[in-house]
């Protein structure tokens, strides 16, 4: 690997954006790991492009209306409901 693709300052910047505190040894390790990841992506440039089929067709079946549960039936086993809807725990 010649000129490093990622420098420690960039790793610190990304860590700050992610609000992650990294020790100096972690910054050094992540710098090397990020460089390895970028090298792996560069290797994809060597993969030849393939021809793709020009005519693509939808293999999904059309939607069909059919009988389903009533609202009352759908909610009968729910642990908690509110105004005719499922109620889940709060997510902070």
C-alpha positions, -999 to 999 in steps of 0.1 A, spaced: 0 0 0 16 33 -11 2 66 0 -24 60 28 -59 65 16 -71 74 51 -53 95 76 -58 95 114 -73 130 113 -101 117 90 -107 88 114 -110 113 143 -134 134 123 -156 105 115 -155 94 151 -165 129 162 -194 129 138 -206 96 151 -200 109 187 -176 80 194 -146 86 216 -115 67 204 -82 62 221 -50 69 201 -44 31 196 -79 27 183 -75 56 159 -44 39 145 -61 5 142 -92 20 125 -70 40 101 -54 8 90 -88 -10 88 -104 18 67 -74 17 43 -79 -20 39 -116 -16 32 -109 11 6 -83 -12 -10 -109 -39 -12 -133 -16 -30 -105 -6 -54 -102 -43 -63 -137 -42 -76 -125 -19 -104 -107 -50 -118 -140 -70 -121 -153 -69 -156 -187 -56 -163 -213 -82 -175 -240 -79 -201 -274 -77 -187 -307 -87 -203 -323 -57 -220 -358 -69 -216 -367 -74 -180 -402 -86 -170 -420 -85 -137 -423 -120 -122 -446 -109 -94 -482 -120 -95 -509 -93 -97 -525 -82 -64 -558 -99 -57 -585 -88 -33 -595 -115 -8 -612 -119 25 -592 -109 56 -596 -104 93 -619 -77 107 -603 -50 128 -618 -66 159 -604 -101 150 -570 -87 142 -567 -69 176 -583 -96 198 -549 -111 209 -530 -78 211 -515 -70 245 -523 -33 241 -545 -13 217 -554 23 214 -582 37 192 -586 5 173 -549 1 165 -520 -20 179 -500 -1 205 -464 -8 211 -438 3 236 -424 38 234 -390 40 216 -367 67 227 
